[in-house]
Amino acid sequence: MANEIFIDWITISQLHTTDEQLPVYCNGIIVNYDAIGNARHERVCPATFPGSFETSIRLKSDGKHVSLSGNVGRFSRQDNLFNLGWQQTLDKANRICLDRGLPAFTSGTMGASTHVTESFGARVSRLDITCNFATGSESQARHLIRWLATRSVSRMKKGRAGDESVWWSNTRHMLKHIEMLKHGCSEDDPVYLWCKEQGVVRVEIELKKRLLFDEGLNKLENITDEKLIKIFRDETEIFNRIDRSDEPDILDAIPAKSRIYAAAWLAGQDLSNMAHRATLFRHAKILREYGMDIMEPRNIEQFPVKVRIVDLKPLSMPDWYSLEDEQPQLKVVGE
């Protein structure tokens, strides 16, 4: 899976401790004052740099602290069906900074004081990792999304948009060709048609500040493709072991007081007529531990006469697809 996983978003920053004053890029400053008018906090707003194909990057520099945020690999490219890997993303982010007279983001070097040893390198506070999967056709892809929408993951809030997209917490599954239409792609675009024919389903994992910190990946020097692949697999593995409702002995494992609600849900009954909503919520919390979400309508159509098996395969980039971008003249856009 090493070649199939790529980066869809990065937020990275670094404090430069040299005496050199760096160029300043911002889109204004927000100042918070106390009750008597003293400035208590100042926040520099990032400047927006547009690229071609209506893409943009946010860049901020106060002369010492530099930060960059955006879909770097998508910048100045027509689409992002496929995108750059980790090192390529970092290299392109650094080229953007260097073009504006800013230093590149670098790994930390260890400096020791009396009580503290710290790494003075770049910090990553958000990283979105993505992989495309081929299901074989658009109908297969939609069937997969509908099936995923019936699944329940304990302690993870779920959302959905028809049979086009479903998400849990920081994980999202979507039909790629539909997403391309929403971003202005035409229906006769060869890339769009190829995605539709392949039945491409995209899986995105958003790694936020807390998860990056827990994994030690908030520090630039600790990030590797191998670690990102492992996290992607760990974050998506749960979808291979949820929804135990098809197990023949599942009711025997459920606490007796919740068993009647589980049985009714499995039969496709409307549970709103069985108990007050507060009662249903109480039992729903218990039953989610067993892979059932009784607050979601039971899709009894998942037992067709003919069994449908969707073969989900990681999608490699075809030879005709290019990751090269145009070289736009960057300029600051004020708001």
Secondary structure, DSSP 8 states (H G I E B T S, - for coil): -TTT-EEEEEEEEEE--SS----EE-S-EEEEE-TTS-EEEEEE--EEEE-STT-EEEEEEESSEEEEEE-TTTTTSS--SS---HHHHHHHHHHHHHHTT--------EEE-SS-EEE-S-EEEEEEEEEEEE-SSHHHHHHHHHHHHT---TT--EEEETTTEEEETTEEEEEHHHHHHHTT--TT-HHHHHHHHHTEEEEEEEE-HHHHHHTTTTBGGG--HHHHHHHHHHHHGGGGS---TT-TTHHHHS-HHHHHHHHHHHTT--GGGTS-HHHHHHHHHHHGGGT--TTS---GGGS-SS------EE----TT------------B--
